[in-house]
């Protein structure tokens, strides 16, 4: 037996270096769709288990997009970075859409995959697949560069530990985003000498604007006659959610949520909640506070004329966006919860007139009440029809499912109506799946992983359902006791395709003959996917069947089993949004 072969059994090696780095970074989960380059890490995990050493939990799942989206949701809820371990360049490419979405959403994450360098020419034999199929010219990092914040190869075990730590720290600095490391099998199998200094990695610092900048914006708020807060992606954190309420209530400022919001940012029960469309207010506002908004105006030039615009965000200008026009007059950048609290305190010190605040609050409370009446009327009308629509579904879910349910939305044509009719009181009730269809089921499982006490509902269109890795997701949910309710809003077509076709060709042959390409979907019994894991499956055809189906699905999910409801919705339903 040669020394090269003996080296593969030495301890500690590169796998231990990686795992030790994960421990000191504070990783909770290693979420993996694995490949044959990771025996060193698995051996280190086996030692961790045998020695009862504290460290991250390994989760093995059957699809790369599933792994990335679970990590993304978990991080957005907990604020803690996680690691995703993939296979070579092939697994990296399979997960690329989800990794790119993390880049766009500025979610910190460490992605790792491997390669082989010797191709069996030494006594170490990685397998001939690396020579024939798996290797990438220039290294896997070339594939990762366009979709990550930073991508690099680790040349040897001596720099492996600190490279992993550095990549995780880079991911968490502004602008946040996924970073990538490529580590060869040979590097992972090399001897590793424990560095003398291995302690918990310091958390990323929180920054905030200068006091003078806070006070100047507070002065604008006090002097404004018709201010508005336009919020898009505050995040799933109670601190920022509550800080926004404090500012809005303390200054009597209405809050509009952007249609591109990935979270519920402000409680709908609050009378200052002004819906999800800022356009009706553009002519009347004189001050607009953009809170974590990427693209507040559409078209980009459709701005509030004559209003002062202030952007409040951790990172206002996004270098991953091809085009972005904020038209901001001021920027307050840093930890958003801290900024909002400082603004509230400064506004109170500046002495906002009580009468002005009360007048604004009454005006928006009246509008809020009127909007709620419109939505309630739409739901009452929808209940009388046997054709299932969003208002009827939303009302049934609200009344049949647990009050503290978390909803993950990956619909297209039904999305605006769902946002209007769903209610949220906290930042962990509503989530929009990342851009790029097919990520929702993994994101829902990530929500469940972070919020095990919550009842999680995944709302998805029939076309999008087929983009999702449903089978590995349900298998993972069953294995790890993460039951979710999947509701398919089924209109038997890619409605968005038909919408834009008709819009661009209103007198076209397709519309006249009702002959469409890339639109119709027929014959799929989506609900039967639940049978793979002995879950609950039901096809719901009419409104009167909704409640019984939801109650039975709830019983299964609370009992630890997934449920899939295939709800036939031939019409788009109410597209009412709050104005």
Buried (B, 14 or more C-beta within 10 A) or exposed (E): EEEEEEBBEEEBBBBBBBBBBBBBBBBBBBBBBBBBBBBBBBBBBEBBEEEEEEBBEBBBBBBBBBBBBBBBBBBBBBBBBBBBBBBBBBBBBBBBBBBBBBBBBBBBBBBBBBBBBBBEEEBBEBBEEBBEEBBBEEBBBBBBBEBBBBBBBBEBBBEBBEBBBBBBBBBBBEBBBBBBBBBBBBBBBBBBEEEEEEEEBEEBEEEBBEEEBBBBBBEBBBBBEBBBBBBBBBBBBEBBBBBBBBBBBBBBBBBBBBBBBBBBBBBBEBBBBBBBBBEEBBEEBBBBBBBBBBBBBEEEEEBBEEBBBBBBBBBBBBEBEEEBEBBBBBBBBBBBBBBBBBBBBBBBEEEBEEEBBEEBBEBBBEBBEEBBEBBEEBBEEBBEBEBBBBBBBBBBBBEBBEEEBBBBBBBBBBBBBBBBBBBBBBBBBBBBBBEBBBBBBBBBBBBBBBBEEBBBBBBBBBBBBBBBBBEBBBBBBBEBEBBBBBBBBBBBBBBBBBBEBBEEEEEEEBBEEEEBEEBEBEEBEBBEBBEBBEBBBBBBBEBEBBBEBBEBBBEBBEEEBBBBBBBBBEEBBBBBBBB
